[in-house]
Amino acid sequence: MRTFQRMRAASARVLSITVLTVMASAGHAQVSTTPPAGIRDRTPRVVAITHARLVIKPGVVVDDGTLLVRDGLVAAAGARVSVPAGAQVVDAGGRTVYPGFIDAQSRYAQPAEASEAAAAAPARRAAAVTPAPTGARHWNRLVHPETDLAEQLKPDAKSAGELRRLGFTSVLSTPQSGIFRGQGALVSTADAERLNEVLLAPRAAQQLAFEQGAWPSDEYPGSLMGAIALIRQTLLDARWQQEHAAWAARHAGAERGEANLALAALAPVVGNQQPVIFATSDELDYARALAIAREFKLRLALAGNGHEYRRVAELKAAGVPVIVPLATNEAPAVEDPDRALDVSLAELEHWEWAPYNARVLAEAGVPFALTAAGLKKLEEQFWPALRKAIAAGLDETAALAALTVQPAALLGVSDRLGTLEPGRQAQFLIADADLFRSDTARIHETWVDGKRYVIGNAATPDPRGHWTLSWSGLNGPAALDISGELASLNAKAGNATFPVTLGEQQMLLYPPGELVGGKDRVAIVATLEADRFSGRVALPGGAEARVVGTRERAATRTAAAAAPKPALPGTLRYPAGEYGRAEPPASPRALVVRHATVWTQGAQGRLDDADMLVVDGRVRAVGRDLKAPTGALEIDGRGKHVTPGLIDAHSHIAIARGVNEGSHAVTSEVRIGDVLDPTDISIYRQLAGGTTAAQLLHGSANPIGGQSQIIKLRWGADADGLRLAGATPTIKFALGENVKQANWGESFTTRYPQTRMGVPELITDSFLAAQDYAERAKAKGGEPQRRDLRLEALAEILAGQRLVQIHSYRQDEILAFARVAERFHIVPTFQHVLEGYKVADVLAKLGAGASTFSDWWAYKMEVVDAIPYNGALMARQGVVVSFNSDSDELGRRLNVEAAKAVKYGGLSETEALDFVTRNPARQLHLDQRIGSLEAGHDADFVIWNAHPLSTLAYPEQTWIDGRKYFDRADDAREQARIEAERARLIAKMLPERVKALAKADKGTKDKPTPAEQAAAELFEHGWHSRLASWRTPYHNSEPVDVCTDEEIH
Amino acid sequence: MKRSILALALAALAASATAATPAAPVLLHGADLHTVSHGVIAGGELLIADGRIAALGAKVDAPADAQRIDVSGKRIYPGLIAANSVLGLTEVSAVRATNDMAEAGAVTPEVRAEVAVNPDTELWPVARANGVTGALILPRAGRDGVIAGRAALMQPDGWTAEQMTVKSAAGLVVAWPSDRVPEWLPQAARDRAKEAQQKKRDALAKAFADARAYAVAKAAGTVRVPDLRWEAMLPALERREPVLLLADSAVEIRDALAFAEREKLRPVIVGGGDAWRLAATLKAQDVPVILGSSHNLPKRRWEAYDSVFAAAGKLAAAGVRIAIANDGDGMAASFERNLPYQAASYAAFGLGEEGALRAITLAPAEILGVADRLGSLDVGKQATLFVASGDVLDARNAVERVWIDGREVDLTTKHTRLYDKYQSKYRGEPKP
């Protein structure tokens, strides 16, 4: 056999693998440019698979059809396909032929080092300088879109075999590290010596992810928002590079643009030609990737994370395909009731919902592909996971589509892969009909581009059925019925039942002696073909008998009827789990609060026994005996106090994966608005404390931080639903100890600025650059200008379109910045400003706001002179003063903070309450909408059980836009629901958990990556704020966004 | 200016008092007396003599030389006790040179909090100005620490730490090892925490075993040179001194209680965020709780938004003896003045005002074994008390005058001094 000769030339390793492979009539599918070694392969390459139940594509099935393969392609498929002379015929024996599966998120054929390096992102590199890469690459280590896996992959027979055994015939091998990770290669899973033989499409898609380092480090980006900013700037640069090159080509003598392989590699991405696959790590990443895709008109597919069911409406609306992992989470540790306390309801619910993920998407009509990525033991887990999804109600046709036509479509190869229509590559599998349902159904063969791979002893025919026997040498029974599962078959002849086992194209039967006229049980060893077996009976004493069995052609086996769809586990809420909402709070057209003490914080002052009328989400009037429209909701306010919703002018709630982009000294391009986390339970808790709006600020790790986001605390909304639309944008600046890295340890001593002398110079320099940038941008025509997101944000400040919020403590730094502000004609709000009382006259003259703490002091050097009289003293000098929280905890009792302005400095109660209502609104230029209860203002208000400045007061109801977002009575009901749900789910998962504990194998623990090691170390040292980039949605509000370490405030 | 003259006068008064010249008796009259031990005496009188409360009631007999102070319309309270504090052990917590909170090593029972309390800290006068006249100072456990040292009850009056000390050896501090790690951190963090916890547990077990061996040897007279560590643990082993078990989560508390039971100790749970979940056990074993600040977030997102606020009320309802304190970390030292307000948050959500007041006065005095001297307005107790403009639990009210052991103390602080100084700036005066 010629094939054999070829194999002898190959290594022993390849030999041992290839013995499993039956090199049937189809040889190499391609014309090779490699000089042949030895004798050429001229095996005929026409194959007909006959008597097959053909699934030509999802939903199109031909019973008893023929599939004709020529030169590795499908030539014909259907019921009436004539088999040409000379074709090799493979009788499928009624088994089912499915199109081969495609996995669009695979690590196949990647050199091991590559994926390990991926994990080794530096976690706590202090002031280390990233070495410049070789080649004309992007300045940032994580941006390498030019990476081309077609240059790196090496076919791996072991993995290829594993994939084929599962049914995968093609995979997109995707790069695993970086932000712009590079371009994946679509390869088949055929065995090959060289990638050339199996590479179906190089550069099939660009892979992106929101990867980030961990702050503190000089490595940019150190936050999710930094990663997003870097992606946007890079895409802008790629576009600009194209435009500039085109312009330069038209203008002789034009200056040459910078050469950059990374940007050049992005040309097909910004040109909407190459698909972009965005890896997501949680449900909030979808919106982030979608926003980028919209902005740059990308051909996007999302690589999902298993939480797609929670955002199905958003995905449906986006109309973008999603690659959904089959991997689901294990039951969390709930066996110890005291430890089970630490498992959230969201997590418990996810365990119950995860198997329904694909079904929910299918039913909503979201296009999706399935991936095996994330399954730790691929071969053990893939089919059980898929069947679990089907048992949970995923339609089998949709499941097949998600493994064939859907991934083919999203990779743009529908004309080549995914179905068995003529012209497609001959990639298919032959399997039992109930492959998608029964745990015992098997794949018998996988064909890749015409190459046949028989799986294990699957070539052995299925012997189940009625056999007619003819004996020679003894008188045995005339017929035999074989039934049961393939792994435990039984034969029945007359009254006797006896076991049958299968070997490789072999069957062994063990009839009792009586059946064959003897005494002792005998063994029959039979060669098994499709409808015939020929056996030898070894008789006691050395004699021998023979038996031949024949059977009628087995009918095409159709699968048993599918089980009815189970009901979904319940109603989805948002956020998932505890306190989530099934729908937004009702919006009554009109409502009136009667006979309450109303603190308008406006011209009307405080009114006792007053009414407040709200129509269409806005305050209509406050006064006595107001007439309400018919049908208005009436709220009895007797004994209650009504105040405007409290406004927190300095908050870090609802921010995902990093509050600081603390790497560079200037990071004005990053936006908190890109990383909102609507699942942060702090939103709900602060609503319960009467807070209705907050300014979410970047941290203070650098002199010019990032852009802030002002939100309303509309719990239950998504990220976009939180935004306070129409607000003037703001940005964080910072001075003092944090920006000069004073408390960061001895390894952070080189970034400029390290002193309070350098800070104003750096800021001045940045403003000058922004001025110049804005002027150049105004110049019409001429050379295409590079859009610079960093300078653009600063230019907005200079144009009066963005308000500076400057973190500050000491009077010297406040004064120095005040002079910078005067020079550039900007009016900032000073944050913290704990020594503001020393220069209150300067602040007043500048017209600056002061957003301070009520009584914080002494925790670090620059606050040793902080005094609780600060607020009152500044207010007396004419400064607009607010009290803020800067704390997830304090943000839910700002009313008591305000009360301290009465105690320290003797302000009136109304003046004090202004500190957390009207004044922060004034600082944010929002006082015409929020902060006071006046006609036309947003109906954001709180109904208190007692005087709002009392330490004993709490909100009974909190309203935003005329919708009730918090109600203490509703909350009590919700708590009861949460307790009941927890009990139910824990009881439900205990059996699975107990089973897992019993077989707990500790050997399989993954070795932690350097980044994970570093995180563990940081946690042990109590540097919690440095772990912000690890914190996922649905957290417990563990304090990573504010201090336990001192550098944040 | 007027204020600082008054301050000087008061300072002189305080100084002379400390010099042990018996002050004239003082009669405070016209205020509501919030005795804590026996209700409120409206518009009553309270006589201070020889550093003690000599009499109190609607009307009391005062000696002719008594200084009569009209405090009509005000309230008088016993001094507040902050029962979990590092006042004086830190000044600026971000500046390492000012911190003396945690000794190195796993087992340091020999260290005593009172010896490192800085009598001239700027922090304590600020707390004192809001009625905090007592604080239990606890050595903290460092990163590897488990037996941290011994606590002392201190009061903010005296030239030296010794004069400030009300009771030394007020409790052996054991920081119960925790392995709680946020769910979103990688497994490596959990593994590491588990290892560290095991190490600490081993150190704790070994320390108690060694200390018991030492006790046996000592009783037999075979100890030649004392071991400072085990000497320091003897009172706790013999139940003469409580063991302050810093434990917060349900797992930590249950394990700490089991340990205390095995070792037959006199435990007090300090922190006790989840203590309400074990209220029945705590009640059954009569273990008191010095509860941490109400101004903490619930540990878990599913827990009620007010679960921390409601904890004290639930413990009290179950019959558990509770005091209310802050969290005892470096940051909390600068917030000690807010003790009454965080007690108020407990009050509003089930504990009630009376219970909240008791939990920052008499209850800690009882738990620390000084209720014969402090914690309430009762005849014979030390005259450590203050006059407030209204309900001390309400942040709008001011503490106006404070007496410690019968001596009136100065209420000026760094804050009032800076306030005065910068008010003068805006009056156009030159910088002093």
Boltz contact constraints between the chains, C-beta under 6 A:
constraints:
  - contact:
      token1: [A, 338]
      token2: [B, 250]
      max_distance: 6.0
  - contact:
      token1: [A, 338]
      token2: [B, 251]
      max_distance: 6.0
  - contact:
      token1: [A, 339]
      token2: [B, 251]
      max_distance: 6.0
  - contact:
      token1: [A, 341]
      token2: [B, 250]
      max_distance: 6.0
  - contact:
      token1: [A, 344]
      token2: [B, 301]
      max_distance: 6.0
  - contact:
      token1: [A, 344]
      token2: [B, 302]
      max_distance: 6.0
  - contact:
      token1: [A, 345]
      token2: [B, 302]
      max_distance: 6.0
  - contact:
      token1: [A, 578]
      token2: [B, 301]
      max_distance: 6.0
  - contact:
      token1: [A, 578]
      token2: [B, 302]
      max_distance: 6.0
  - contact:
      token1: [A, 681]
      token2: [B, 301]
      max_distance: 6.0
  - contact:
      token1: [A, 685]
      token2: [B, 305]
      max_distance: 6.0
  - contact:
      token1: [A, 688]
      token2: [B, 305]
      max_distance: 6.0
  - contact:
      token1: [A, 743]
      token2: [B, 94]
      max_distance: 6.0
  - contact:
      token1: [A, 837]
      token2: [B, 422]
      max_distance: 6.0
  - contact:
      token1: [A, 838]
      token2: [B, 422]
      max_distance: 6.0
  - contact:
      token1: [A, 857]
      token2: [B, 334]
      max_distance: 6.0
  - contact:
      token1: [A, 858]
      token2: [B, 334]
      max_distance: 6.0
  - contact:
      token1: [A, 859]
      token2: [B, 93]
      max_distance: 6.0
  - contact:
      token1: [A, 859]
      token2: [B, 331]
      max_distance: 6.0
  - contact:
      token1: [A, 859]
      token2: [B, 334]
      max_distance: 6.0
  - contact:
      token1: [A, 860]
      token2: [B, 94]
      max_distance: 6.0
  - contact:
      token1: [A, 861]
      token2: [B, 92]
      max_distance: 6.0
  - contact:
      token1: [A, 861]
      token2: [B, 95]
      max_distance: 6.0
  - contact:
      token1: [A, 867]
      token2: [B, 415]
      max_distance: 6.0
  - contact:
      token1: [A, 867]
      token2: [B, 418]
      max_distance: 6.0
  - contact:
      token1: [A, 867]
      token2: [B, 419]
      max_distance: 6.0
  - contact:
      token1: [A, 869]
      token2: [B, 419]
      max_distance: 6.0
  - contact:
      token1: [A, 889]
      token2: [B, 297]
      max_distance: 6.0
  - contact:
      token1: [A, 896]
      token2: [B, 395]
      max_distance: 6.0
  - contact:
      token1: [A, 899]
      token2: [B, 395]
      max_distance: 6.0
  - contact:
      token1: [A, 899]
      token2: [B, 396]
      max_distance: 6.0
  - contact:
      token1: [A, 900]
      token2: [B, 395]
      max_distance: 6.0
  - contact:
      token1: [A, 902]
      token2: [B, 396]
      max_distance: 6.0
  - contact:
      token1: [A, 903]
      token2: [B, 395]
      max_distance: 6.0
  - contact:
      token1: [A, 903]
      token2: [B, 396]
      max_distance: 6.0
  - contact:
      token1: [A, 903]
      token2: [B, 398]
      max_distance: 6.0
  - contact:
      token1: [A, 949]
      token2: [B, 396]
      max_distance: 6.0
  - contact:
      token1: [A, 950]
      token2: [B, 394]
      max_distance: 6.0
  - contact:
      token1: [A, 951]
      token2: [B, 341]
      max_distance: 6.0
  - contact:
      token1: [A, 951]
      token2: [B, 344]
      max_distance: 6.0
  - contact:
      token1: [A, 951]
      token2: [B, 393]
      max_distance: 6.0
  - contact:
      token1: [A, 951]
      token2: [B, 394]
      max_distance: 6.0
  - contact:
      token1: [A, 951]
      token2: [B, 395]
      max_distance: 6.0
  - contact:
      token1: [A, 952]
      token2: [B, 344]
      max_distance: 6.0
  - contact:
      token1: [A, 952]
      token2: [B, 348]
      max_distance: 6.0
  - contact:
      token1: [A, 975]
      token2: [B, 304]
      max_distance: 6.0
  - contact:
      token1: [A, 978]
      token2: [B, 302]
      max_distance: 6.0
  - contact:
      token1: [A, 1008]
      token2: [B, 188]
      max_distance: 6.0
  - contact:
      token1: [A, 1012]
      token2: [B, 186]
      max_distance: 6.0
  - contact:
      token1: [A, 1012]
      token2: [B, 188]
      max_distance: 6.0
  - contact:
      token1: [A, 1013]
      token2: [B, 188]
      max_distance: 6.0
  - contact:
      token1: [A, 1015]
      token2: [B, 185]
      max_distance: 6.0
  - contact:
      token1: [A, 1015]
      token2: [B, 186]
      max_distance: 6.0
  - contact:
      token1: [A, 1015]
      token2: [B, 189]
      max_distance: 6.0
  - contact:
      token1: [A, 1016]
      token2: [B, 188]
      max_distance: 6.0
  - contact:
      token1: [A, 1016]
      token2: [B, 189]
      max_distance: 6.0
  - contact:
      token1: [A, 1016]
      token2: [B, 192]
      max_distance: 6.0
  - contact:
      token1: [A, 1019]
      token2: [B, 185]
      max_distance: 6.0
  - contact:
      token1: [A, 1019]
      token2: [B, 189]
      max_distance: 6.0
  - contact:
      token1: [A, 1020]
      token2: [B, 192]
      max_distance: 6.0
  - contact:
      token1: [A, 1030]
      token2: [B, 184]
      max_distance: 6.0
  - contact:
      token1: [A, 1030]
      token2: [B, 185]
      max_distance: 6.0
  - contact:
      token1: [A, 1031]
      token2: [B, 184]
      max_distance: 6.0
  - contact:
      token1: [A, 1032]
      token2: [B, 184]
      max_distance: 6.0
  - contact:
      token1: [A, 1035]
      token2: [B, 184]
      max_distance: 6.0
  - contact:
      token1: [A, 1036]
      token2: [B, 300]
      max_distance: 6.0
  - contact:
      token1: [A, 1036]
      token2: [B, 301]
      max_distance: 6.0
  - contact:
      token1: [A, 1037]
      token2: [B, 297]
      max_distance: 6.0
  - contact:
      token1: [A, 1038]
      token2: [B, 182]
      max_distance: 6.0
  - contact:
      token1: [A, 1046]
      token2: [B, 94]
      max_distance: 6.0
